[in-house]
């Protein structure tokens, strides 16, 4: 059995007066890939944003342990330094900051200092996995990027930063088949080289096709209502979430 890297117990989270997560429980082992599925509004993205410490998400009760420490007592920067990483549905544009500057500074903040030469050599090698031209390094972060380019840039960050646990929030949303295949390959390479843990939040299953999945969790109305192996994905593909919503 793998070492436990994340443990969520009875997590309740609100935004303003609205309770979104209503007693959610989840355990992730080191090196495991877990898939979070569920209908719109179920609380999937709320879970990811809460784990990253976004201020508007208020934890009203529950406990979250990451690598044996109380995650809820950490600030967002501290969580990232401990090895937590998240991609977003709509990555923001950062005018005036080049991709190379952003990622190199992020690597240094995590204690991975590299000479400019070593950084560029490593970056170009990782970009090959995603079929990204090295010229991306000189572009301003996400500025003028297509949806697919933004998602590739995030997976590039994943490959460079090598987190212990990566949360991918709808990374395959809005991508064509080729882009999904490329992004999925980047995620597979991260998992293979780093042996990091993954939480993949998704409506569809395109990104899962080339990945080994350890556990699938269905969230409805802020709670985990079903769990299973990859067969659960096939069942949801065939029948949707209706029975879980009714339950």
C-alpha positions as CSV (number, residue, x, y, z in Angstrom):
1,X,0.0,0.0,0.0
2,X,1.4,3.4,-1.0
3,X,2.2,6.1,1.6
4,X,-0.8,8.5,2.2
5,X,0.0,11.9,0.8
6,X,-3.4,13.7,1.2
7,X,-6.2,13.0,3.7
8,X,-9.5,14.9,3.7
9,X,-11.9,14.4,6.5
10,X,-15.5,15.7,6.7
11,X,-14.6,18.9,4.7
12,X,-17.3,21.6,4.6
13,X,-16.7,24.7,2.5
14,X,-18.8,27.7,1.8
15,X,-18.6,30.7,-0.6
16,X,-20.5,33.5,1.1
17,X,-23.7,32.1,2.5
18,X,-23.7,29.1,0.2
19,X,-22.4,25.8,1.4
20,X,-20.7,23.9,-1.5
21,X,-18.8,21.0,0.1
22,X,-20.9,19.2,2.7
23,X,-18.7,16.7,4.5
24,X,-16.3,15.4,1.8
25,X,-13.9,12.6,2.6
26,X,-10.9,11.6,0.3
27,X,-7.6,9.8,0.6
28,X,-4.8,10.0,-1.9
29,X,-1.7,7.7,-1.8
30,X,1.7,8.7,-3.1
31,X,2.0,8.1,-6.8
32,X,-1.7,7.5,-7.3
33,X,-4.0,8.9,-9.9
34,X,-7.5,9.8,-8.7
35,X,-10.3,11.1,-10.9
36,X,-13.0,13.4,-9.6
37,X,-16.2,13.4,-11.7
38,X,-19.7,14.8,-11.2
39,X,-22.3,17.1,-12.7
40,X,-21.9,20.9,-12.9
41,X,-22.1,22.6,-9.5
42,X,-21.2,19.4,-7.6
43,X,-18.2,21.0,-5.9
44,X,-15.3,19.6,-8.0
45,X,-13.5,22.9,-8.7
46,X,-14.3,24.1,-5.2
47,X,-12.4,21.1,-3.8
48,X,-9.3,22.0,-5.9
49,X,-9.5,25.7,-5.1
50,X,-9.9,25.0,-1.4
51,X,-6.8,22.7,-1.4
52,X,-4.8,25.5,-3.0
53,X,-6.0,28.0,-0.4
54,X,-8.0,30.5,-2.4
55,X,-9.4,33.1,0.0
56,X,-13.0,33.2,-1.1
57,X,-13.4,29.5,-0.2
58,X,-14.2,29.4,3.6
59,X,-13.6,26.1,5.3
60,X,-16.3,25.8,8.0
61,X,-15.3,22.4,9.3
62,X,-13.2,19.4,8.6
63,X,-9.5,18.5,8.4
64,X,-7.0,18.3,5.5
65,X,-3.6,16.7,6.0
66,X,-0.9,16.9,3.3
67,X,2.4,15.0,3.8
68,X,1.4,14.6,7.5
69,X,0.9,18.4,8.1
70,X,-2.2,20.5,8.5
71,X,-2.8,21.9,5.1
72,X,-5.4,24.4,6.2
73,X,-2.9,26.2,8.4
74,X,-0.7,26.9,5.4
75,X,-0.8,30.0,3.2
76,X,-1.0,29.5,-0.6
77,X,2.7,30.0,-1.1
78,X,3.6,27.5,1.6
79,X,1.3,25.0,0.0
80,X,3.1,25.4,-3.3
81,X,6.5,25.1,-1.7
82,X,5.4,21.9,0.0
83,X,4.7,20.4,-3.4
84,X,1.0,21.2,-4.3
85,X,0.2,22.4,-7.8
86,X,-3.0,23.2,-9.7
87,X,-4.0,23.9,-13.2
88,X,-7.0,26.0,-13.9
89,X,-10.0,25.9,-16.2
90,X,-9.2,29.5,-17.4
91,X,-5.5,30.3,-17.0
92,X,-5.0,34.0,-16.6
93,X,-2.9,36.2,-18.8
94,X,0.1,37.9,-17.2
95,X,1.3,40.9,-19.3
96,X,4.9,41.9,-19.0
97,X,6.1,38.5,-17.6
98,X,7.7,36.1,-20.0
99,X,7.1,32.4,-19.7
100,X,10.8,31.8,-19.0
101,X,10.9,34.4,-16.2
102,X,7.7,33.0,-14.6
103,X,8.8,29.4,-14.6
104,X,12.5,30.0,-13.7
105,X,11.4,32.2,-10.7
106,X,8.9,29.5,-9.7
107,X,11.6,26.8,-9.8
108,X,14.0,29.0,-7.7
109,X,11.2,29.6,-5.1
110,X,11.0,25.9,-4.7
111,X,14.7,25.7,-4.1
112,X,15.7,24.5,-7.6
113,X,18.2,27.1,-8.7
114,X,19.6,26.6,-12.2
115,X,22.0,28.6,-14.4
116,X,20.3,30.3,-17.3
117,X,21.9,27.8,-19.7
118,X,20.8,24.8,-17.6
119,X,17.3,26.2,-17.3
120,X,16.9,26.7,-21.1
121,X,18.3,23.3,-21.8
122,X,15.9,21.6,-19.4
123,X,13.0,23.7,-20.5
124,X,13.5,22.9,-24.2
125,X,13.7,19.2,-23.4
126,X,10.4,19.3,-21.5
127,X,8.8,21.4,-24.3
128,X,9.5,18.6,-26.8
129,X,7.1,16.4,-24.9
130,X,4.3,18.9,-25.6
131,X,5.4,19.8,-29.1
132,X,6.0,23.4,-28.0
133,X,8.4,25.6,-30.0
134,X,11.2,27.1,-27.8
135,X,10.0,30.6,-28.8
136,X,7.2,30.2,-26.3
137,X,9.8,30.9,-23.6
138,X,10.0,34.5,-24.8
139,X,6.3,35.1,-25.0
140,X,4.4,36.9,-22.2
141,X,2.6,34.3,-20.0
142,X,-0.7,33.3,-21.7
143,X,-0.9,36.6,-23.5
144,X,-2.5,35.9,-26.9
145,X,-2.3,32.2,-26.3
146,X,-5.1,30.0,-27.7
147,X,-6.9,27.7,-25.3
148,X,-4.8,24.8,-26.3
149,X,-1.6,26.8,-25.8
150,X,-2.6,27.9,-22.4
151,X,-3.2,24.3,-21.3
152,X,0.1,23.2,-22.8
153,X,1.8,26.0,-20.9
154,X,0.3,24.8,-17.6
155,X,1.5,21.2,-18.3
156,X,4.9,22.6,-19.1
157,X,4.9,24.2,-15.7
158,X,4.0,20.8,-14.2
159,X,6.9,19.1,-15.9
160,X,9.3,21.8,-14.8
161,X,8.1,22.2,-11.2
162,X,7.7,18.5,-10.4
163,X,5.1,18.8,-7.6
164,X,4.3,16.0,-5.1
165,X,0.6,16.4,-5.9
166,X,-0.9,18.0,-9.0
167,X,-4.6,19.0,-9.3
168,X,-5.8,19.2,-12.9
169,X,-9.0,21.1,-13.1
170,X,-10.8,20.5,-16.4
171,X,-7.4,20.5,-18.3
172,X,-9.0,18.9,-21.3
173,X,-11.9,21.3,-21.5
174,X,-12.4,22.9,-24.9
175,X,-9.4,21.2,-26.5
176,X,-9.5,19.3,-29.8
177,X,-8.5,15.7,-30.0
178,X,-4.8,16.4,-30.9
179,X,-4.4,18.9,-28.1
180,X,-5.9,16.5,-25.6
181,X,-3.6,13.8,-26.7
182,X,-0.6,16.1,-26.3
183,X,-1.6,17.3,-22.9
184,X,-2.4,13.8,-21.8
185,X,1.1,12.7,-22.9
186,X,2.6,15.5,-20.8
187,X,0.7,14.4,-17.7
188,X,1.8,10.8,-18.3
189,X,5.4,11.8,-18.6
190,X,5.1,13.8,-15.3
191,X,3.6,10.8,-13.5
192,X,6.2,8.5,-14.9
193,X,9.3,10.6,-14.2
194,X,8.3,12.2,-10.9
195,X,6.0,9.5,-9.5
196,X,3.8,12.4,-8.3
197,X,0.2,12.0,-7.3
198,X,-2.6,13.3,-9.4
199,X,-6.2,14.5,-8.8
200,X,-7.8,14.9,-12.2
201,X,-11.1,16.9,-12.2
202,X,-13.0,16.3,-15.4
203,X,-16.4,16.1,-17.0
204,X,-15.1,13.9,-19.9
205,X,-12.7,11.1,-20.1
206,X,-10.6,12.0,-23.1
207,X,-7.6,12.9,-21.0
208,X,-7.8,9.6,-19.2
209,X,-7.3,7.4,-22.2
210,X,-3.5,7.0,-21.9
211,X,-3.3,7.3,-18.1
212,X,-3.5,4.6,-15.4
213,X,-6.3,5.4,-13.0
214,X,-6.2,4.1,-9.4
215,X,-9.5,5.4,-8.2
216,X,-12.6,7.3,-9.4
217,X,-14.8,9.4,-7.1
218,X,-18.2,10.8,-8.1
219,X,-19.2,14.0,-6.3
220,X,-22.8,15.2,-6.1
221,X,-24.1,18.0,-3.9
222,X,-20.8,18.5,-2.2
223,X,-20.2,14.9,-1.1
224,X,-18.5,11.8,-2.5
225,X,-21.4,9.5,-3.4
226,X,-19.7,6.7,-5.3
227,X,-16.2,5.3,-5.7
228,X,-14.7,2.7,-7.9
229,X,-12.0,1.7,-10.4
230,X,-11.8,2.7,-14.0
231,X,-15.0,0.7,-14.8
232,X,-16.9,3.5,-13.0
233,X,-15.8,5.9,-15.8
234,X,-17.2,3.6,-18.4
235,X,-20.5,3.4,-16.5
236,X,-20.8,7.2,-16.3
237,X,-19.9,7.5,-20.0
238,X,-22.8,5.1,-20.8
239,X,-25.4,6.4,-18.3
240,X,-24.4,9.8,-17.1
241,X,-24.8,11.2,-13.5
242,X,-28.6,10.9,-13.3
243,X,-28.8,8.1,-10.8
244,X,-26.3,9.9,-8.5
245,X,-28.2,13.2,-8.7
246,X,-31.5,11.4,-7.8
247,X,-29.9,9.6,-4.9
